Amino acid sequence: MARPRQHAPEALHAQVMAASDAWLQGNPVHTLSLRALAREVGCAPSTLLKLYGSFGNLLQHVNIETLARLRMVIEPLTEGASPERQLKALALAYWQFAQREPYRWQLLFDYPLAQEGELDQRQSDMIEALFLRVEASLKEYQPALGDLEARRLGRTLWGSVHGLVQLGLNERLGYWQGQQLEVGELLDQLLTTILAGLKNRSSIA
C-alpha cells in the first residue's frame, strides 16, 4: 500500500479550508465529515485530528474564515458615508452575504462557537469589531448617546437585523398580496424607524 502523502501544517490547513469552502458552496454542514475532508485533501483522518485536535475545532477555523470574509465585505462600507447610510449599508451587506454563503452562514450560527483558548479569542474579537462598528455609527448619528446605551442599542439593533436575515433565508417572513416580503425593504424600514426615534429623543437616559 502506498504511504499517505506528507503535508506541511500550513499547506494542509490551506487545503482543508479550501475543501471545506468547496463543500459548503453546495452542501449543508451536517453532510460534512472529517473522513470526507481527509479524502478531499488526500490524507488520513488521523492526520486532521492531529492538526486540529477535533472535528469541532476544524469547523471553528471555518467559522473564523467566514467572519474574516464578512469583515472584508463590511469594512469599506463605513468610509465617507453618513451614519444612516453606513448602518443601512451594513445591514444590507449582512443580508447579501448570508444569501451568497447560506451554508457557511448556517455553520456560523447553528454550530456553537469556541468556548476557550485562541479560537475563542479570535472569534470574539471579530464579532466585537462588528458591534463596535455599529456602535460608532449610532454615536455619530446621535452624539448624546452614552457608551453603555450605544452598546445596548447596537446589539438590540443588530439582533433585529439578524432575525430578519434568518427569517428571510428560511422564507418565513410571509407575503403581501401574493408576493414574499423583501428582506432588503424590511431592513430599510427597520433602520429608518429606529434612527428616526433616536434622532427625535429629547433626552438620552
N, C-alpha and C positions, 0 to 999 in steps of 0.2 A: 504494500500500500504506500502511495506517495505521502511524504510528510506534508503537513499543512504549511502554507506559506507563512513566513515570518513578517510581522508588521511592526514598525516603529509606533509607539503610543500616539504621537501627534498625527501621524498619517492614518492610523487606524481610526482614531476619533473622527477625523475629517470624513473618512469613508462611511462610517456609521451614521454621522449626521446627514450626509448626502443620501444614503439609502433610506433613512427614516423620512427625509423630506419627500423623496420619490414615492414612498409608500403612502404617506399622508396626503399626497395630492389627489388620490382617488379612493382611499380606504380609511374607515374609522379606526381609531386607536385599538379597539378591542380585537381587531383582526391581526394586530402586530404582535410578534413574539420574539424572544431572544433567539430562538432557533432560526426563525425566518431571516432575521437580520444577519446572523452569523453566516447563513447560506449566501446572502446577497454580497457580503464583503469577502467571502472566501476564507473563513476561519472557523475554529471550533467554538461552540457556545461558551466553553470554559474560558476561552481567551477573553471574551467580552466580560465575563464575570470577574476575571482578574483585573481588567482595566477599570470597570465601573463599580464593582462591589456588589451590585444587584441590578436587576432589570429596572426597578423603580428609579435608581439613580441615573440610569441611562436616559429614561424618559424625562427626568428633571433637566438634563442637559439639553434635550429637545425644547423644553419649555423656556430655558434661558435664551436659546436661539430665536424662539418665537417672540419673546419680549424685546430682543435686540432688533428684530425686523420691524416690530411695531414702533419702536423708538425712532428708527430711521425714517419711517413714514411721517411721524408727527412732528419731528424736530423742526423741519423747515416751515411749518405752518404758522409759527408764532412770530416770525420775523417781519417787522414793519406793518403789521395789521393792527386794527383796533382790537381792544379786548373782546368785544362782542363777536367780531369776525374770527378771532382766534378760537374762542370757545366753540363756535358753530363749526369751524373747520376741523377742530379736534374730534368733535362728536361724529361728524360725517366720515372722517378718515377712519375712526374706530369701527364704524359700521361697514365701510367698504373693505377694510382689512378682514373682518370676520367673514364677509361674503367670499373674498378671494381665497381664504385659508380656513374653510369651515372645520376641517378635521384637526388642524393644528389648534384652532380655537377651542374645539371640544376637549382636546388633551389639556390645554392650559387651565380650563375651568372645571372640568369634570374629574381631573386627577389631582389628588392632594399635593400641595406644594411641599418642598423640602422643609423639614422641621428643625434642622440644626446644621452647623458646620458651614463650609464655604458656599455650598449650593444655596442654602437658605439665605445667606447674606447677599449673594449676588442677585437672587430673585427679589428680595426685599428692597434692595437699592434701586432696581429697575422700576418696580411698582411705585415706590415712593417718589421717584423722579417724575412719573406721570402725574401723580397727585399734586406735587409741588408746582408743576406747570399750570394745572387748572387753578390752584390757589392763587398763583401770581397774577393770572388773568382776571380773576374775581376781584382781587385787591386793587388792581389797576382800574378796573371798571368802577368800583366803589371804594375810594381811598379810606373811608371811615370804617371799613371792615377790619376788625381786630384779627390777630393771628389765630386765636382759638376758633372764632366763628368762621373765618376763612377755611380753616381745616375741616370743620364740621360740614360747612356748606359744600366744599369741594367734594367730599365723599358722598354726601347726600345727592348732589347733582350727578356725579358720575355713576352712582348706584342706579339712578333713574335711567341714565343713558344706557348702561349695561343691560338693564332689564328690557328696554325696548329692542336693543340689538338681539338679545337672546330670544325674545318672543318673535322677532322678525325672522330669524334663522329657522325657527320651528314653525313659521307660518301660523302663529297663534294670535295675531293682532286683530283679526276679524275683518269684516267687509263693510263697505258703504256703497249702496246702490249696485251691488253685484261685483264691485272691484275691491281687491285687497287694499287695506290702508297701507300707505307708503311709509317706510321707516324714516326715510330722509325728511319727509314733511312733518312727521311727528317729532323728530329730534329738533327741527327748526322751531316748531310751536313750543316745545318744552323750554328751550333756551330763551326764546323771546319772552315767554311768560315769567320765568324766574328772574331774568335780568331786568324786566320792567318793574317787577315788585321790588327788587333790590335797589334800583335807582330811585324809586319813589319813597323809600323809607325815610322818615324824618329823623329817626334815631336808630343807632345800632347798639343792641344790648351787649 
